[in-house]
């Protein structure tokens, strides 16, 4: 009887440790409006992956080798970033470590946002805004050219449950999760948070540039 109880205890302890390790390795990040992703990224490009390979990226603090996936890419357009083209991006080898998976047949184009790390290379994670170009709305594509950048001084406040409100005039309230039950809702697809002439910020919808005294969510 004692052996059985001890065996059960050991089994439960092992399962618990596995669970803790799974939780530690899980990738989680807060959702970001496309404008937030644009403003917080070092690089924003339209590109397609044409190949990949696993590469060494040094060792961790314990001396264990660190692996990364290197995607060779063909850049179609740069919306934000360095003067030279990006020809490769790096990511973790698994989704549990926030690694990104891209199709490498050279046919699928993506909008890719990411960071330039100390090694001078572009790194991406699941927390970055990476989306098939064909799935982008016309307003999102248009906003990449200038509109998102003009609103980088504004702050987008996420509303996950009612009631919620902004804390100042420089904020726009992002309510897609409440109204559309998804992150990629109406505001994410069709709106940008833009600074107005009085230095306050408000949602703007439309393909044309905002007028000098545009109204909140106006659609010209």
Buried (B, 14 or more C-beta within 10 A) or exposed (E): EEEEEEEEEEEEEEEEEEEEEEEEEEBEEEBBBBBBBBBEBBBBBBBBBBEBEEEEBEEEEEEEEEBBBBBBBBBBBBBBBEEEBBEBBBBBBEBEBBBBBBEBEEEEBBBBBBBBEEEEBBBBBBBBBBBEBEEBBEBBBBBBEEBBBBBBEBBBBBBEEEEBEBEEEBBBBBBBBBEBEEBBBBBBBBBBBBBBEEEBBBBBBBEEBBEEEBEEBBEE
